[in-house]
Amino acid sequence: MNIEQDLNRFKQIVRGKIRKDLRKYMSQGELIGRKGRNLVSIPLPQIDIPKFRFGPKNTGGVGQGEGQPGTPLGGEPGEGQGQGQAGNAPGEHLLEVEMTLEELAQIMGEELALPRILPKGQKNIVSEKERYTGITSSGPESLRHFKHTYRQALKRQIASGSYNPSNPMVIPIKEDKRYRSWKTKPRPERNAVIIYMMDVSGSMGDEQKEIVRTTAFWIDTWLASQYKGIETRYIIHDAVAREVDKTTFFRTKESGGTLISSAYKLCRQLIEENYDDSEWNIYPFHFSDGDNWSGSDTRECMQLLESFLFPRCNVFCYGQVESEYGSGQFLKELKEQFPSQEQLITSKIDDRDDIYNAIKTFLGKGK
């Protein structure tokens, strides 16, 4: 019991440290070292649970034994003489703590005060759920129902006259045993799709893509905790757009110009062909440095957003990643065109430290 209490206490300490340093983890990407199939590895400062350690008997107390004042402690003379100058800062000892993505999402939701999402649609994924619905006279011993078995044995003994009230012993036989029975029922699950779009033109460098990658990890973690099924699609664009896999999405770099409308058109096509908005929860995320080829293409983007994407998506999120080559004009155009559009969520991400606020902005409406 004490070991279990210590373990629970340790977990609470770990959760507290993760919550305290969550902004740092989000900005530096320390959590994305290894995901495995369902785990993330989180480096934390070394946590020691205090404990007593007993030494050998008859070895004397503290400060006793051979030696003179000033004698160095340690091994043989000359051992431990390293190279370089001495430092004055303490060393950092790290402990890797593994936790599931569900646990991480719970901490994230608590710290960022994210509301639970109320999904729409119930038909896309159908899972099977076993539900106990009655009692039967046959079944595995693991499902034997004690009360019903006892009641049946008591009724049998009373009916046969073998029950003695002064010595109330009830002994079930095979015919008395009763078991829980179940039925497998289909259960509709709500489903969601995330459509990531990213500008990969020459003005989007490696640092900007790393910011997008880290932001996407946290978006995935939260939305996966809100839905039973998540699909993810990836679109890259410069002057033209194309759908790619996840690895290509974060590694591709082009040198051409930028036509943002090409990505929005491909996004529209994916939704029209695969995702009925009455049943799917649709989350497009677009990341760019704000450059677009022309004002006419920007106007086409606004028309696509207003006529198609806003009405069909839970939210449309635009993240503008700061770049020394980007003008940042597209974010200004969005705010001027849609000053009060509830479906539009925008965030300006100047550097890694802004990832925390961007995630809270994107997911804070609970849609």
N, C-alpha and C positions, 0 to 999 in steps of 0.2 A: 504494500500500500504506500509506504514511504517513497519507494522508487517511482511509483506512478505519480505521486504528488510532485516529486522533484522534476520529473519529465515534463509535466504540465506547466510547472513554474518556469522551466527552461524555455518552453515554447512561447510562453507569454513574454519573456524577456526578449526573445528573438523577434516576435511580432512588434514589440515596442521599438526596437532598434530599426527595423525595416521602415516602420511608419515615420520615425524621426528623420531618417535619411532618405525618404522616398524621392524627394526632389533631386537629390544628388544622383540616385540610381537612374532616374529618368533622364537626366541630362548627360550622364557619362556612359550610359548603356552597360553598367556593370552586371545587370541581371541577365544579359543575353549571351553569356558564355557558353552554356550548354542547355538545351531544352529537352533532350532525350525524346521520349514519346509524349510525356505528360508532365515533365518536371523542369524547373529552372534552378540553376545553381547560383546562390547569392553569397558573395564574399562579405563576411562581417568581421569587425574587430573581435579578437579572441575573447570568448566568454568562458570563465572558469567558475564552476560551482564550488564554494568553499568546502573543504573536507579535512579531517585529521589524517595525518600520516605518521605512523609509529616507526621509529628506528630500531636497530638491534639493541638488545639488552646489554647492560654492563659496559657501555661505551663512554660513560661520562656525560656531563651536562654541556650546556652551551659554553663555548670558550675554553673548554678544558682539553688537556692533551699536550703533546710535545710541541715545541716551537717557541720562538722569542717574539716579542713585540716588533712589528714591522715586517715579519716574514711573509712573503707573497703566498697567497692561497692558490691551489691548483696543482698542476702536474709537475713534470720535471722542468728544471731550469731551461729556458729557451723556448718552451712550448708556447703556442698561441701568439707568436709574434707575427702579426700580419703586416701587409704593405699599406702605404698611404697614411694620410693624416687622420687623427682622431676626430670624431664628430661629437656634437653635443645634443643631438636630437634622438629621442627614443625610437627603437625599431618598431616596425608594424607587424603584428602577428595576425594572420587571417585564418578564419575558420569558414569552411564552405558548408552552408546549411541548405539542404534541399527541401523544396516545398512544391506542391502542385500548383498548376496555373489557377485552379479554382480558389485556393487559399490566397494566392497573390492578388487575384481580382477582388476578393473580399476586402483585403487590406487597402487596396487602391480605392475601392468605392467608399470605404469609411473615411480615409484621409482626405479625399477630394470631395466628399459629401455628394457623390453622384446618385441621382435618383434612379430607382428601378425603372426599366423600360416597360411600357405597356404595348406589347406587339399587336399586330393585326394579322388576320389570316390563320386558318387552322387546317389546311388540307394538304400541304405539300409533303410532309413526312408523316408516315403512319408507323408507329411502333406498337409492339404487342406488350400488354401488361397483364400479369397474372393476378387475379383477384379471388380471394376465398369467399365462396358464396353459400356453402351449405355443409351438411354432415352426411357421411356415407359409411357403410359397414365394412369397407375394405380400403386399404391404402398402406403406405409405408409407415413404419413405426415412428419416424420423425414427425409425422403429422397427426399422431394419435391425440385425440381430444380427451383430456383427463376427466373433466366434469361430465361429459356425455357418457363416457365409458363407465364411470362410477354410478351414474344415475341408472343406466341400463342394467348393470349388475345388481343394484339394489332392488329394482323392480322385479327382476327375475327371482331373486331370493325370497322376496315377500310373497310373490305369486306361488312359489313352490313350497312355502312354509319353512324354509331353511334359515330364515333370518331370525336371530335371537336378540331382542331389544336389550336384554341384560348383558349380552356380550356382542355388541354391534360390530361384527367383523364382516366386511364386504370384500369378497375375492372375485375379481372379474375372470371370466373364462373367454376363450377365443370368440364365441358368439356375441359377447358383450361389447367388444371393442368397437369404438367409433372413431372416425378419422375426418379431418377437415378436407373438403373437396374444393376445387377451384375451376375457374373458367378463364380462358385466355381471350381478352377483348382488345380489339384494335383501338389505339389511342392516338388521335391526331396531334401532331406537334407543329408549332409555329416555326417558320424557317426564315432565314435572312441571307442576303448577299451583300458583300462589300466589294465595291468597284473602285480600285485605286487607279488614279491617273497621275502621271508625272511628266513634266517637261524635261526632256533629256538633251536639249539643245546645248550648244557650246558654253552658254553662260551658267549652266548648272554644273558645278564642280563636285568633287568627291565629298567634301564636307557637307554640302547641301544634301546629297543623297544619303549620307550617314544620318543626318537629322531626320530625313523622311523615314528611313528604315527603323530608327528607334521609335519614332512617333507611331508608325504602323504597328509595331510590336504591342504597344500599350492599347491601341485601339482594338486589335485582335483579341487581346486578353480580356478586355471588358465585355465586348460584344459576345464573345464565345461563352461568357458566364451568364448571359441573358437569354440565349437561344439554344435549343437542342441541336439545331443544324445550321452550320455556317458554310456558305460558299464564298470563295474569294476569286476575283478576276483582276487582271493587271493590264493596264493600257499605258504605253509610252508614246510620246509624240514629240516631234519637232515641227516641221512643216506638214508632215503626214503622221497618222496615228496607226498603231497596230497592237493587237493583243499578244502578250508574251507570258512566259512562266515567271515565277517569283524570282528565280536567280537572275534571269535576264533583266527583269525590271530594275533591280538595284545595281546592275553592273554596266548597263549600256550607256554609252556617251556618243552623241552625235555632234556634228559641227554646223548643221544647217540652221535655217531660220525657225520661227515659231508661228504656228497657226493653231491657237487653242481650240478653235471650233472643230478641228479634225478629231480631237479627243472626245468632245461632247457629242459629235455625230456618231462615233463608234460606240460610245456609252449608250446612246439612244437605241442603236441597233441591237446591242446585247440585251437590253431590257425588253424591247419589242419581241425578240425571238425566243427569250428564255424565261422571263420573269413577269408573270401577271401581277400587277401592282395591287390587285384586290386580295392576293394571297401571300405575296412576298413582302418582307420588310427590306427596303432597298436603301443602301448607304453609299453614295458616291463620295469619294475624297479626292480632291484635286490639289496637287502641289506644284508650285511654279515660283519663279523669281519675279513674276509680274510683267515680263516683257511679252508683247504680242506684235505681230507683223504690221498690222494696220488697224485704224479705227473702224473700218468696215467689217473686219473679222471680229473685232470686239462686239460690235452691234449684233452680228450674227450669233455670237455666244449668248448675249443677253436674251435674244429671241428664243433660242433653244432652251435656256433655263426657264423662262417664263411660260412657254407654251407646252413643254413636255416634262422636263426634269422636276421642277418644283411640285407639280400636281401629283407625280407618281412616287416620289421618294419620301422617306421618313424625314430626312434632312439632307441638304446638300452642303458639304463642308469644303471650304477653300482655305488652304494653308499657304501663305506667301513666305517663302524662305529667302532670307536676305542674301544677296549676292552683290559683289562689287561691280558686276557687269549688268545687273538687272535694274530696270527703271522703277519697278514697283507700281506701275500705272494701273495694272489690271485690278488690283484691290481697290483703288480709288474709284474706278469705274463701277465696280460692283456696289459699293456703298452708295454712290450717287444714284445709280439706277434703281436699287432696291433698298431704300432706307428703312423700311418697316416690314420686310418680307420675313415671316417667321421660319420658313423652311431653309433660309440661307444662314449659315454660320461661318464666319470668317475669323482668321487669326493670323497675326503677323509674327513670324518666328525669326527673330534676328540672330539667335545663336542657340546653343544647346540648352542654356538656362531657361529659355522660353518654352521648351517642350512641355514642362509641367503645366504651365498656364494654358497652352494650346489644347492639351488633352482635356483639361477641366472645361474649357470653352466648348470644344466639339461635343463632349458627352454630357454636358451639364443640364440639358433640357429634358432628358429622359424620354426622347422620342425614338 
